[in-house]
Amino acid sequence: MVILAVNRADKLEVSMIMQGQVGQTFAPPVLFSSTPRFVEDLMLGIVSLNQLRTQGFEVVESADLDHDQAMQILADHTKRGRGGRGSHIE
């Protein structure tokens, strides 16, 4: 499962994606109630990526990643990726 949060024309849209298919959409407050505060601040434009960097956060530009690197990051941050079945990406 992946949560996709998009800010288009100052409108936040949050969708759940499972097995490559967009599923349920839900209100942004549902997402933000279970994420660190900076996620909401970033999505709303209250804080910038440079400000997060100066606060010690590691910021990775997705445009700099190839497919394998992106998939590895996803695997590293999922339950399966932390040692469960299917944690290796080839």
N, CA, C and O of each residue as an XYZ file, in Angstrom:
360
protein
N       0.840     -1.170      0.000
C       0.000      0.000      0.000
C       0.889      1.237      0.000
O       1.905      1.296      0.693
N       0.486      2.211     -0.784
C       1.169      3.497     -0.867
C       0.118      4.584     -0.682
O      -0.992      4.473     -1.202
N       0.460      5.618      0.047
C      -0.419      6.769      0.189
C       0.137      7.872     -0.700
O       1.298      8.260     -0.572
N      -0.701      8.373     -1.601
C      -0.302      9.443     -2.510
C      -1.031     10.710     -2.099
O      -2.261     10.754     -2.106
N      -0.279     11.737     -1.742
C      -0.847     13.037     -1.395
C      -0.351     14.048     -2.420
O       0.853     14.198     -2.623
N      -1.280     14.735     -3.061
C      -0.951     15.664     -4.135
C      -1.591     17.015     -3.840
O      -2.750     17.088     -3.432
N      -0.831     18.077     -4.049
C      -1.352     19.436     -3.918
C      -1.428     20.021     -5.317
O      -0.406     20.384     -5.899
N      -2.639     20.113     -5.859
C      -2.857     20.676     -7.193
C      -3.733     21.907     -7.054
O      -4.843     21.836     -6.527
N      -3.233     23.019     -7.521
C      -3.999     24.270     -7.483
C      -4.544     24.531     -6.086
O      -5.708     24.893     -5.916
N      -3.678     24.339     -5.085
C      -4.035     24.570     -3.678
C      -5.165     23.685     -3.178
O      -5.863     24.043     -2.229
N      -5.348     22.530     -3.812
C      -6.331     21.554     -3.336
C      -5.588     20.253     -3.054
O      -4.978     19.673     -3.952
N      -5.642     19.796     -1.801
C      -4.973     18.557     -1.422
C      -5.862     17.366     -1.735
O      -7.047     17.355     -1.403
N      -5.274     16.363     -2.380
C      -5.964     15.113     -2.676
C      -5.125     13.977     -2.106
O      -3.917     13.921     -2.333
N      -5.759     13.076     -1.370
C      -5.054     11.953     -0.764
C      -5.726     10.665     -1.216
O      -6.938     10.508     -1.071
N      -4.935      9.742     -1.766
C      -5.456      8.465     -2.252
C      -4.608      7.317     -1.730
O      -3.407      7.462     -1.504
N      -5.248      6.187     -1.544
C      -4.554      4.960     -1.178
C      -4.392      4.138     -2.455
O      -5.345      3.972     -3.217
N      -3.186      3.626     -2.686
C      -2.910      2.814     -3.867
C      -2.482      1.436     -3.391
O      -1.534      1.296     -2.619
N      -3.199      0.417     -3.866
C      -2.875     -0.966     -3.502
C      -2.740     -1.784     -4.773
O      -3.611     -1.757     -5.642
N      -1.648     -2.502     -4.868
C      -1.362     -3.359     -6.013
C      -1.494     -2.585     -7.322
O      -2.029     -3.095     -8.306
N      -1.002     -1.354     -7.320
C      -0.990     -0.540     -8.525
C      -2.305      0.107     -8.888
O      -2.391      0.787     -9.910
N      -3.328     -0.084     -8.085
C      -4.650      0.470     -8.377
C      -5.020      1.535     -7.352
O      -4.864      1.335     -6.147
N      -5.513      2.672     -7.848
C      -5.980      3.714     -6.940
C      -7.256      3.226     -6.288
O      -8.210      2.836     -6.962
N      -7.259      3.254     -4.977
C      -8.424      2.801     -4.225
C      -9.116      3.963     -3.565
O      -9.494      4.938     -4.215
N      -9.275      3.848     -2.282
C      -9.998      4.825     -1.489
C      -9.297      6.182     -1.479
O      -8.072      6.263     -1.385
N     -10.093      7.240     -1.578
C      -9.581      8.587     -1.353
C     -10.122      9.057     -0.009
O     -11.203      8.643      0.411
N      -9.378      9.910      0.654
C      -9.846     10.370      1.955
C      -9.362     11.785      2.225
O      -8.489     12.307      1.531
N      -9.942     12.386      3.238
C      -9.645     13.776      3.584
C      -8.219     13.905      4.114
O      -7.765     13.049      4.874
N      -7.512     14.959      3.725
C      -6.141     15.157      4.200
C      -5.969     15.096      5.715
O      -4.947     14.579      6.165
N      -6.909     15.594      6.535
C      -6.689     15.488      7.984
C      -6.507     14.052      8.475
O      -5.839     13.821      9.482
N      -7.097     13.089      7.770
C      -6.915     11.682      8.147
C      -5.448     11.297      7.979
O      -4.879     10.626      8.840
N      -4.842     11.716      6.885
C      -3.422     11.448      6.649
C      -2.558     12.177      7.670
O      -1.675     11.579      8.287
N      -2.811     13.449      7.843
C      -1.948     14.268      8.687
C      -2.033     13.914     10.165
O      -1.126     14.245     10.930
N      -3.091     13.257     10.574
C      -3.186     12.853     11.981
C      -2.219     11.716     12.311
O      -1.952     11.447     13.482
N      -1.689     11.043     11.269
C      -0.787      9.918     11.518
C       0.605     10.121     10.913
O       1.364      9.162     10.770
N       0.941     11.358     10.560
C       2.267     11.655     10.020
C       2.942     12.724     10.878
O       2.272     13.433     11.630
N       4.262     12.840     10.768
C       4.942     13.922     11.488
C       4.414     15.292     11.040
O       3.957     15.449      9.908
N       4.481     16.251     11.916
C       3.936     17.597     11.659
C       4.500     18.218     10.382
O       3.778     18.906      9.661
N       5.793     17.980     10.092
C       6.398     18.624      8.931
C       5.756     18.192      7.614
O       5.840     18.927      6.630
N       5.118     17.024      7.570
C       4.480     16.565      6.331
C       3.351     17.519      5.953
O       3.258     17.956      4.806
N       2.502     17.836      6.911
C       1.410     18.782      6.645
C       1.975     20.157      6.282
O       1.510     20.791      5.335
N       2.970     20.614      7.029
C       3.566     21.920      6.751
C       4.147     21.976      5.345
O       4.007     22.988      4.657
N       4.796     20.904      4.913
C       5.372     20.849      3.572
C       4.282     20.846      2.504
O       4.373     21.580      1.520
N       3.256     20.024      2.694
C       2.167     19.946      1.714
C       1.400     21.265      1.587
O       0.901     21.593      0.510
N       1.307     22.011      2.671
C       0.580     23.286      2.653
C       1.469     24.470      2.277
O       0.990     25.599      2.171
N       2.759     24.214      2.075
C       3.667     25.277      1.686
C       4.126     26.156      2.838
O       4.663     27.241      2.617
N       3.919     25.698      4.062
C       4.330     26.458      5.246
C       5.841     26.371      5.437
O       6.465     27.315      5.922
N       6.421     25.244      5.057
C       7.861     25.028      5.166
C       8.374     24.565      3.800
O       7.655     23.904      3.052
N       9.616     24.916      3.485
C      10.206     24.512      2.202
C      11.172     23.345      2.410
O      11.545     23.024      3.538
N      11.565     22.725      1.312
C      12.552     21.644      1.394
C      13.871     22.160      1.966
O      14.519     21.474      2.756
N      14.266     23.360      1.570
C      15.516     23.923      2.103
C      15.431     24.136      3.605
O      16.414     23.919      4.312
N      14.278     24.555      4.104
C      14.118     24.721      5.547
C      14.225     23.377      6.260
O      14.807     23.293      7.342
N      13.669     22.326      5.662
C      13.782     20.995      6.263
C      15.237     20.540      6.286
O      15.692     19.946      7.263
N      15.967     20.821      5.202
C      17.397     20.469      5.164
C      18.153     21.145      6.308
O      18.963     20.509      6.980
N      17.887     22.437      6.528
C      18.609     23.163      7.577
C      18.228     22.666      8.968
O      18.964     22.887      9.929
N      17.075     21.993      9.078
C      16.663     21.419     10.361
C      17.221     20.011     10.554
O      16.958     19.366     11.569
N      18.004     19.530      9.558
C      18.653     18.234      9.701
C      17.959     17.075      9.013
O      18.402     15.934      9.139
N      16.873     17.342      8.283
C      16.193     16.271      7.564
C      16.959     15.933      6.289
O      17.511     16.817      5.633
N      16.987     14.654      5.946
C      17.565     14.239      4.668
C      16.483     14.390      3.610
O      15.406     13.807      3.732
N      16.760     15.162      2.584
C      15.796     15.406      1.513
C      16.335     14.763      0.246
O      17.461     15.044     -0.165
N      15.541     13.906     -0.373
C      15.935     13.216     -1.594
C      15.021     13.681     -2.720
O      13.799     13.586     -2.613
N      15.606     14.176     -3.781
C      14.834     14.606     -4.946
C      14.454     13.369     -5.757
O      15.328     12.638     -6.222
N      13.173     13.138     -5.925
C      12.733     11.939     -6.641
C      13.211     11.933     -8.090
O      13.412     10.863     -8.664
N      13.396     13.097     -8.685
C      13.868     13.169    -10.071
C      15.291     12.637    -10.219
O      15.706     12.273    -11.319
N      16.032     12.589     -9.123
C      17.409     12.096     -9.167
C      17.502     10.577     -9.042
O      18.591     10.013     -9.153
N      16.373      9.913     -8.813
C      16.367      8.463     -8.606
C      16.021      7.731     -9.893
O      15.172      8.179    -10.663
N      16.688      6.598    -10.121
C      16.238      5.731    -11.207
C      15.189      4.769    -10.623
O      14.921      4.794     -9.422
N      14.615      3.947    -11.457
C      13.537      3.044    -11.038
C      13.966      2.141     -9.886
O      13.246      2.005     -8.897
N      15.136      1.527    -10.015
C      15.600      0.595     -8.986
C      15.828      1.290     -7.645
O      15.503      0.740     -6.593
N      16.383      2.489     -7.684
C      16.603      3.228     -6.436
C      15.271      3.581     -5.771
O      15.132      3.465     -4.553
N      14.303      4.008     -6.566
C      12.984      4.348     -6.019
C      12.320      3.124     -5.406
O      11.751      3.206     -4.317
N      12.388      1.999     -6.093
C      11.776      0.777     -5.570
C      12.468      0.324     -4.288
O      11.813     -0.182     -3.377
N      13.775      0.500     -4.210
C      14.497      0.111     -3.002
C      14.088      0.976     -1.813
O      13.949      0.471     -0.699
N      13.896      2.265     -2.038
C      13.437      3.146     -0.957
C      12.065      2.702     -0.470
O      11.823      2.647      0.736
N      11.164      2.386     -1.397
C       9.837      1.898     -0.999
C       9.959      0.608     -0.195
O       9.293      0.446      0.828
N      10.804     -0.305     -0.654
C      10.977     -1.579      0.054
C      11.559     -1.358      1.447
O      11.167     -2.030      2.401
N      12.487     -0.423      1.561
C      13.122     -0.153      2.856
C      12.157      0.443      3.874
O      12.403      0.367      5.078
N      11.071      1.030      3.406
C      10.140      1.714      4.303
C       8.788      1.016      4.397
O       7.799      1.628      4.801
N       8.743     -0.247      4.030
C       7.513     -1.018      4.176
C       7.760     -2.170      5.136
O       8.904     -2.538      5.405
N       6.686     -2.727      5.642
C       6.804     -3.846      6.577
C       7.559     -5.001      5.930
O       8.454     -5.584      6.542
N       7.200     -5.325      4.704
C       7.903     -6.411      4.006
C       9.364     -6.063      3.781
O      10.234     -6.930      3.856
N       9.631     -4.801      3.506
C      10.995     -4.372      3.232
C      11.901     -4.414      4.442
O      13.123     -4.375      4.300
N      11.330     -4.491      5.620
C      12.146     -4.544      6.835
C      12.413     -5.979      7.259
O      12.661     -6.234      8.438
N      12.369     -6.918      6.328
C      12.761     -8.278      6.651
C      11.686     -9.321      6.438
O      11.941    -10.510      6.626
N      10.514     -8.916      6.056
C       9.453     -9.882      5.807
C       9.567    -10.486      4.427
O      10.491    -10.171      3.677
N       8.636    -11.349      4.092
C       8.621    -11.992      2.785
C       8.532    -10.936      1.685
O       7.754     -9.989      1.803
N       9.298    -11.082      0.646
C       9.240    -10.168     -0.485
C      10.031     -8.887     -0.293
O       9.771     -7.892     -0.970
N      10.994     -8.896      0.621
C      11.708     -7.661      0.933
C      12.843     -7.351     -0.033
O      13.434     -6.274      0.042
N      13.155     -8.258     -0.925
C      14.264     -8.044     -1.851
C      13.720     -7.629     -3.209
O      12.775     -8.232     -3.717
N      14.312     -6.613     -3.786
C      13.908     -6.149     -5.115
C      15.043     -6.416     -6.073
O      16.195     -6.076     -5.801
N      14.711     -7.031     -7.207
C      15.728     -7.301     -8.229
C      15.480     -6.456     -9.443
O      16.229     -6.538    -10.416
